[in-house]
Amino acid sequence: MGRMMEFFTGKRPVVSFKTHAVAVEEAAEELGRQTRAWLRGEPVNADLVSELEHEADLIKRSIRSKLTQTRRLSMPRSALYQLLWHQDQIADLCQDAALMMSLRRPTLGIALEDAYRALAEAVSRIVHAYGVTIEHFDEAIAARNLQGTASKIAEGVDRINQLEHESDLVEREIVASIYASEELPMFDRYHLIQLVLMLGGIADQVENAAGDLRAMTSGA
């Protein structure tokens, strides 16, 4: 909790959303490392991702508690809860994807290995882009100048939307390749597709969180 930074909404301090986003990004970075191990055919340590998800969860609970205790907020309470929930979903999916990889590593051809590597890198980029954008959001609230930072937030959201589109294209290519791989056993196909959906779900939740930011700042 020592990493927590405060910003002001109304008259009372509220824990920074960036603090939670940083913890979430750490879980995503560890997932990236475990994905690379999985692609190399090495054991996947899903517990490392799970531990970071738990740390993020503790921060989430603290933020939610402070939001609940604060009587007056400069933004709708429901919107802030939703933003926090979407950030939480990112960490949850990182944990789920790591567990999925630890359970099974089907034999992949070079094309599929490259495709999963590209998807993992796309997920890492979008989570990082969100971290930069949420930092602008925190800075704006701390300075009580949302209008002055709205354009930076909008640019960040646009960047996130573009990255999500790129990851979506990679997801489609992987699914098509899986169905085209006649040598893959049926259960391996199912396993690999579920993994694609989880990795793609991370990008989707980042885009959802970014959408929350756009909605809250569009009128600034």
N, C-alpha and C positions, 0 to 999 in steps of 0.2 A: 503493500500500500504506500510505501515511501515515494513511489513514482507519481503519485496523484498530484495533479495541479488543479487550482481552483479558478473558476471564472464566475462572474457575477450576473445573475438574472434577478431583477427586482432588487431586494435589499439583502438577500442572503446568498452565500456561496454555494455553488453546486459543483460536484466533481466533473472534471473534463471528460467529454466523450472521446477525445483523442487518447486519453490514458487507456481506455478500454480497447480502442482501435489498435494501439501499439501492441497490446497483449495478444489481440487477435492475429495481427500480422506475424508475431513471433510463432504462433501455432502454425500459420500458413507456411512460414519459412522452414519450419521443422518438417512439415509435410513434404515440402519440396526436396529436402535432403533424403527423406525416407523413400520418396518416389524414385529418386536417382538410384538408391540402393536396390529397390525392387526391380528396376530396369536392368541392373547389372546381375540380377539373380541372387542378390545377397539377402540375408535376413532383414526383415523390417521390424523396427522397434516402435510399435504403435504406442507404447506407454509414454514415450517422450512427447508425442503430440498430445496425448491425453492429459499429461501433467500441465502442459501449457494451456490447454483448454480449461482445465480446472482453475488455474490462476486467473484467466480471463473471466471465468464465471464468478469468482469472488469479487472482482472489480465491478462486474455487472450488477451484482447484488447490492454493493455499496452505492453505486450510482442510483439504482432504482429506489433504494431506501431514502437517499437524500432528496430525490425528486418528489417522493411521496410526502416527506416532511416539510418541503418548501411550500408555503401557502401561495405565494405569488410568483409566477414565472412569466418571462417576456414572450414565451411561445406556448402554444397549446400543449398541455401535459400529455395528451394522447399521442400527439405527433412525436414527442420526445421519447415516450415509451416505445413507440413503433420503431424509431431509429435504433434504439438500444436493442430491440428484439432482432432486427435484421443483422446488426453487428454480431449478436450472439449466435445467430444461425450460421454465420461464416465459420466461426470456431467449431461449432458442433459438427458441421460437414467435414471439416479438416480431420477431426477425430474419427469420424465414421469412415472416411476414405482410407486413413492409415490402417485402421482395423481390417478393412476389406483387403488391402494389399498384404497384410501380415498373414492372412488365412490361406491365400492361394496365389501362386505365380504361374499362370499358364505359359506354355511355350509360345513365344512371339517371334514373328519374322522381323527382319530389319525395318520394314515399312511401318509396322505397328509400333515397334519400339520408338522410332523417330516421331511418330504421331503422338504417342503418349508423352514423350519428352516435350514436344511443342505445346501440348495442352497444359502440362505442368508449368511451363515457363509463362504461358499466357495467364494462368491463374495467379502466379506470383506477381506479374506486372500489374494486374488489375487491383489486387489487394494493396500493393504499394501505392498505386495512384489514388486509391481511396484514402489511405493514410495522409497523403499530402493535402487532399481536399478537406478532410475533417479537421486538419490543423488550421486551415484558413477559417473554418466555421468557429472553432474555439477562440481564435484570435479576435474574430469579429465580435463575439459575445463579450469577451473580456474587455474590449475597447468600447463596448456599447455602440458599435458602428457597423451594423450589419449591412447597411446600404453601401458603405465604402468598400466592402469586401465581396459583395454579391457577384460582381463580374468574375472575380477569381474563382469563386465557388462554381459558377455556371460553366466556366472553362474546364474545371476539373471534372464536373459531371459529364460534359460532352466527351472528354477524353475517356472516361470510364465507359460510357455507352459504346464508343468505338472499339475499345478493348474487349468488351463483352461480345460485340458482334464478331470480332475476329476469333475469339475462343469458340463461339457457337459454330463457326464454319469448320474449325478443327474437329469439334465434337461430331459433326455430321460426317466428316471424312472417316473418322475412326469407326463409327457405327456401320457405315457402308462397307469398310474394309473387313470388319468382323463378320458381317453377313456373307461377304464374298469369299471368306476363307473356309473352304470346304473341309480342310484338314483339322479345323478346330472342333473338339468335342462340344456337344450341345451345352453341357454345364459350364464349360470354359467360356463359351460365347455369352451365356447369361451373366457370369461373373464379370467379364470384361465390360459388358454394356452397363451393368450396375455401377461399376467404377467410373465409367465415363459420365454417367448421370450425376454422380456425387461430385466429381471435379467440376463439371459444368454447373452444378447447383451452387457451388461456391461463387462462381462468377455472377450467377443470377442474383444471389443475395447481396453481393457488392453493388450491383446495379440497382437493386431495390433500395438499399440504404442511400445510395446517391440520389435516387428519386425522392426520398424523404427530404434530403437537403435542398433539392431544387424547389420542392413544394413549400418549404419553410422560408426560403429566401427569395422566391420569385416576386413577392410583393414589396421587397425592400427597396 
